[in-house]
Amino acid sequence: MKQGAWVAALLMGLMGAGLLYLYKQRFEAAVGGGDKVEVMVAVTDLKLGDNLTPEKIATRGIPASYIESRHIRLDQIDSVLGVRVRARISAGEAVLSTDLAISGANSRDLSGLVMPRMRAITIPASDALTFDGLLRPGDRVDVLLTVKDRRTGSGTTTPLLQNLIVLAIGRQMGVPSEGNKNSLEGQISTVTLGVKPVQGQTLANAMQDGKLTLLLRNVDDIRILRDDVPVKAPDAK
């Protein structure tokens, strides 16, 4: 009897250890996100307008539970090679389908750079507006509007819009090549910005009302400031 009880206790212990092991395995799988799936990542920093080439990308394993439909899996990479990037991607970050200009069959034109639910609007440019040709696609800008009082000749400058992305400079939609970085200087007549529909209406009206000025932002600064106030210039003499 004693021996039978000992065997039963041993079996119960083994069963308990087995159940504990299975629970631990399931817990670790749940916490870890499951088996890893190979997805596309950037090897180097990618700028708006860059084309995806084999040397700029690699793959990295991500737990299955963290995979989104936007991730580009290993077997999908060939289908997006050569496509233009429409958002800045840092080295090591996953390249998502929403980062690429793949809305059309080839999607290597301006419309492919316009994000879903956004629009593109073009404004007249000058050397001052484009920072003497140094403004580049992918930069972010704020827009100021200066309106002159016809009676006094004084002007009031008002913050109009913030954190707009530059989609194109003239006809340039990507970063100039290494040996042609000054190719935009002296040739710019327009700047194309990515906007929400209501922002496009605001800009269209502003172009009729006064003078537009662009303020260049750091590309990583996307904060919207709430304390901007109109600044009135002194009355003209």
C-alpha positions in Angstrom: 0.0 0.0 0.0 2.8 2.4 1.0 4.5 1.6 -2.3 1.3 2.2 -4.3 0.8 5.6 -2.5 4.3 6.5 -3.3 3.9 5.7 -7.0 0.6 7.6 -7.1 2.3 10.6 -5.5 5.2 10.4 -8.0 2.8 10.3 -10.9 0.8 13.2 -9.6 4.0 15.2 -9.1 5.1 14.4 -12.7 1.7 15.4 -14.0 1.9 18.6 -12.1 5.4 19.4 -13.4 4.2 18.6 -16.9 1.2 20.9 -16.6 3.4 23.6 -15.2 5.9 23.3 -18.1 3.0 23.5 -20.6 1.6 26.6 -18.9 5.1 28.2 -18.8 5.5 27.5 -22.5 2.2 29.0 -23.4 2.8 32.0 -21.1 6.2 32.7 -22.7 4.7 32.4 -26.2 1.9 34.8 -25.3 4.2 37.3 -23.7 6.8 36.9 -26.5 4.3 37.3 -29.2 4.6 33.9 -30.8 6.9 32.7 -33.6 8.8 35.3 -35.5 8.0 36.5 -39.0 10.6 38.0 -41.3 9.7 41.5 -42.4 11.4 44.3 -44.3 13.5 46.9 -42.4 15.6 49.8 -43.5 19.4 49.4 -43.4 20.1 53.1 -43.8 18.0 56.2 -43.3 15.5 56.6 -46.1 14.3 60.1 -47.2 11.1 61.0 -49.0 11.6 60.2 -52.7 14.3 57.5 -52.2 13.8 54.4 -54.2 13.9 51.0 -52.5 16.9 49.0 -53.6 18.3 45.7 -52.3 21.3 47.5 -50.6 19.0 49.8 -48.6 16.8 47.1 -47.0 17.1 43.8 -45.0 14.8 41.6 -43.0 14.2 41.2 -39.3 12.1 38.7 -37.3 9.1 40.2 -35.4 6.8 38.1 -33.2 3.7 37.1 -35.1 1.3 38.9 -32.7 3.0 42.2 -33.5 2.7 41.8 -37.3 0.3 44.3 -39.0 -1.1 44.1 -42.5 1.2 47.1 -43.3 4.3 45.1 -42.7 6.1 43.9 -45.8 6.9 40.2 -45.4 9.9 38.4 -46.9 7.9 36.9 -49.8 6.5 40.4 -50.7 9.8 42.3 -51.0 10.4 41.7 -54.7 7.0 43.4 -55.5 8.1 46.7 -53.9 11.7 47.0 -55.0 12.1 50.3 -56.9 9.1 51.9 -55.4 9.6 55.4 -54.0 9.5 56.1 -50.2 6.9 58.8 -49.3 7.9 59.2 -45.6 11.2 59.4 -43.8 12.3 56.0 -42.3 15.2 55.7 -39.9 17.7 52.9 -40.1 16.5 49.8 -38.3 12.8 50.7 -38.6 10.3 48.5 -40.3 9.3 49.6 -43.8 5.5 49.6 -43.9 3.3 49.6 -47.0 1.9 53.0 -45.9 5.5 54.4 -46.2 5.6 53.6 -49.9 4.1 55.2 -53.0 2.2 52.1 -54.1 -1.3 53.5 -54.6 -1.2 53.0 -58.3 0.1 50.5 -60.8 3.6 52.0 -60.8 3.1 54.9 -58.3 6.2 56.8 -59.1 4.5 60.2 -59.6 3.4 63.0 -57.3 0.0 61.4 -56.6 1.8 58.4 -55.1 3.4 60.7 -52.5 0.1 62.0 -51.3 -0.9 60.2 -48.1 -4.5 58.7 -47.8 -7.0 61.4 -46.7 -4.5 64.1 -47.6 -4.2 66.4 -50.6 -1.4 68.2 -52.4 -1.4 72.0 -53.1 1.2 74.1 -55.0 2.1 77.6 -54.0 4.2 80.1 -55.9 7.9 80.1 -54.8 10.7 82.6 -54.5 14.3 82.4 -53.4 13.2 83.6 -49.9 10.4 81.1 -49.8 12.6 78.2 -50.6 15.6 79.3 -48.5 17.6 80.2 -51.6 17.1 76.8 -53.1 18.0 74.8 -49.9 14.5 73.6 -49.2 14.1 69.9 -50.0 11.2 67.4 -50.5 10.5 65.7 -47.2 11.3 68.9 -45.1 8.6 70.2 -42.8 7.4 73.8 -42.7 5.0 76.2 -41.0 3.2 78.8 -43.0 2.8 82.5 -42.1 0.4 84.9 -43.8 1.2 88.6 -44.0 -1.7 91.0 -44.9 -1.3 94.7 -45.5 -3.7 97.3 -44.3 -4.5 99.4 -47.4 -5.2 102.5 -45.4 -2.1 102.5 -43.2 0.3 100.4 -45.3 1.2 98.4 -42.2 1.1 94.6 -42.2 0.0 91.9 -39.8 1.7 88.5 -39.9 -0.4 85.6 -38.7 0.6 82.0 -38.1 -1.5 80.1 -40.6 -0.6 76.4 -40.7 2.0 74.2 -39.0 3.9 71.1 -39.7 3.2 70.7 -43.4 5.4 68.3 -45.4 7.1 69.4 -48.6 6.2 66.9 -51.3 8.0 68.6 -54.2 10.2 71.6 -55.1 9.3 72.6 -58.6 9.4 69.2 -60.4 11.8 67.6 -58.0 10.1 65.0 -55.8 13.2 63.4 -54.3 16.5 64.3 -52.9 19.0 65.5 -55.6 21.8 63.1 -56.4 25.1 63.4 -54.6 26.8 65.0 -57.5 23.9 67.3 -58.3 22.9 68.7 -54.9 22.7 72.3 -56.2 20.5 71.4 -59.2 17.5 73.1 -57.7 19.0 76.5 -57.1 17.7 79.2 -59.4 15.1 76.9 -61.0 12.3 76.8 -58.5 9.0 78.4 -59.3 6.7 76.4 -57.0 6.5 74.4 -53.8 4.0 71.6 -53.3 2.8 70.8 -49.8 0.9 67.9 -48.3 -2.2 69.2 -46.6 -5.6 68.1 -45.2 -8.5 69.2 -47.4 -9.5 72.1 -45.1 -5.8 73.2 -44.9 -5.8 73.3 -48.7 -8.8 75.7 -48.6 -7.1 77.9 -46.0 -4.0 78.1 -48.2 -6.0 78.8 -51.4 -7.7 81.7 -49.6 -4.5 83.0 -48.1 -2.8 83.2 -51.5 -5.5 85.7 -52.5 -5.3 87.7 -49.3 -1.6 88.3 -48.8 2.0 87.1 -48.8 3.0 83.6 -47.7 6.2 82.9 -45.8 7.6 79.4 -44.9 9.3 78.6 -41.6 11.6 75.6 -41.8 11.3 73.0 -39.1 13.6 70.3 -37.8 12.4 67.1 -39.5 11.9 65.4 -36.2 9.9 68.3 -34.7 6.2 67.7 -35.3 4.8 69.6 -32.3 1.9 72.0 -32.9 2.4 75.2 -31.0 -0.6 76.7 -29.4 0.7 80.1 -28.3 1.5 81.6 -31.7 -0.1 85.1 -32.0 -0.4 87.6 -34.9 2.5 90.2 -35.1 1.7 93.6 -36.4 4.4 95.6 -38.2 4.8 99.3 -37.6 2.7 101.7 -39.7 4.4 102.6 -43.0 5.4 106.3 -43.2 
